[in-house]
Amino acid sequence: MARALLCAGPTSEVVRAHADIPSHRTTYGPDDRGVVLAEIDRYLTPLLAERPLWPGESLLPPLNPR
Protein backbone atom coordinates (compact mmCIF):
# COMPACT_ATOMS: atom_id res chain seq x y z
CA MET A 1 0.00 0.00 0.00
CA ALA A 2 2.85 2.37 0.77
CA ARG A 3 4.19 2.17 -2.77
CA ALA A 4 0.74 2.75 -4.26
CA LEU A 5 0.16 5.78 -2.03
CA LEU A 6 3.48 7.35 -2.99
CA CYS A 7 2.96 6.73 -6.71
CA ALA A 8 -0.64 7.96 -6.70
CA GLY A 9 0.19 11.51 -5.62
CA PRO A 10 -0.53 13.78 -2.66
CA THR A 11 -4.28 14.22 -3.12
CA SER A 12 -5.19 10.81 -4.55
CA GLU A 13 -6.98 7.95 -2.90
CA VAL A 14 -6.06 4.28 -3.23
CA VAL A 15 -8.81 1.69 -2.81
CA ARG A 16 -7.91 -1.82 -1.70
CA ALA A 17 -10.36 -4.59 -2.43
CA HIS A 18 -10.17 -7.56 -0.08
CA ALA A 19 -10.19 -10.96 -1.80
CA ASP A 20 -11.70 -12.81 1.17
CA ILE A 21 -14.69 -10.44 1.44
CA PRO A 22 -15.57 -9.20 -2.07
CA SER A 23 -17.82 -6.37 -0.86
CA HIS A 24 -15.22 -5.05 1.59
CA ARG A 25 -12.95 -2.21 0.43
CA THR A 26 -10.54 0.02 2.32
CA THR A 27 -9.78 3.52 1.08
CA TYR A 28 -6.42 5.13 1.83
CA GLY A 29 -5.91 8.84 1.26
CA PRO A 30 -3.63 11.82 1.84
CA ASP A 31 -3.43 11.30 5.61
CA ASP A 32 -2.21 7.72 5.10
CA ARG A 33 0.32 8.98 2.55
CA GLY A 34 1.62 11.44 5.16
CA VAL A 35 2.18 8.57 7.59
CA VAL A 36 4.18 6.69 4.94
CA LEU A 37 6.30 9.76 4.18
CA ALA A 38 7.00 10.29 7.90
CA GLU A 39 8.13 6.67 8.19
CA ILE A 40 10.48 7.10 5.21
CA ASP A 41 11.84 10.29 6.79
CA ARG A 42 12.52 8.48 10.08
CA TYR A 43 14.40 5.79 8.14
CA LEU A 44 16.48 8.14 5.96
CA THR A 45 17.42 10.79 8.53
CA PRO A 46 19.94 8.61 10.43
CA LEU A 47 21.39 7.34 7.15
CA LEU A 48 22.00 10.89 5.93
CA ALA A 49 23.71 11.72 9.22
CA GLU A 50 26.17 8.85 8.62
CA ARG A 51 27.03 9.77 5.02
CA PRO A 52 25.42 11.45 2.01
CA LEU A 53 23.30 9.27 -0.26
CA TRP A 54 25.11 8.41 -3.49
CA PRO A 55 23.23 6.89 -6.43
CA GLY A 56 26.26 4.97 -7.71
CA GLU A 57 28.65 5.05 -10.62
CA SER A 58 26.72 2.93 -13.11
CA LEU A 59 23.94 5.39 -13.97
CA LEU A 60 22.63 5.78 -17.50
CA PRO A 61 23.71 8.92 -19.39
CA PRO A 62 21.15 11.71 -19.72
CA LEU A 63 18.79 11.47 -22.71
CA ASN A 64 19.23 15.15 -23.58
CA PRO A 65 22.79 16.16 -22.70
CA ARG A 66 23.16 19.93 -22.62
N, C-alpha and C positions, 0 to 999 in steps of 0.2 A: 504494500500500500504506500509505503514511503516513496518509492520510486515513482509511482503513478502520480502522487500528489505533487512532487517536485516538477515532473514533466508537464503536468496539466496547466500550471500557471497559478499566480497568486489569488485570483478571484474565482477559479474554477471549482467545480465539485466533482468528486469521483464516487461512483455508485458501485458497491460490491454486492453481487448477487450470491447468495449462499446455496450451494449445491444440495445440501441435505434438506433444506426447507425452501422450495422454489418460490414461494410468495414472500420470503423474507429478504429484505435488502437493507444495507447500511450505507448511509451517505456521509462522506467525509468532505470537509470544506476548508476554507481559509484558516480557521482556528487550528485544525488538525495539521495543516501544512506548517503553521508557525511552530508547533510542537516539534515537528520533524526537523525544521531548520535550527531550532535551539539545541536539539540533540547533536546535530552535526557540528554546531559551533562548540559545544562542550568537548567533542572528540578532537576537533582540529586545533583548538587553542593551545593545549599543552604541546602538541606536535610542532606548532609554529614557534613556541618558546625554545624548543630544543635546537631547531635548525629551519631555515627557510625551505618551503616546498619547491622541489625542482622536478619538472616534467620529464626529464631524461634527455639523452643525446640522440635517440633514434626517432625523432619526430619527422613527419613528412614536410617537404618544403611548401611554402605558401603557394596557393593557386595563382595569385596575382602579385608577383613580386614588384615592388615599386622602385 
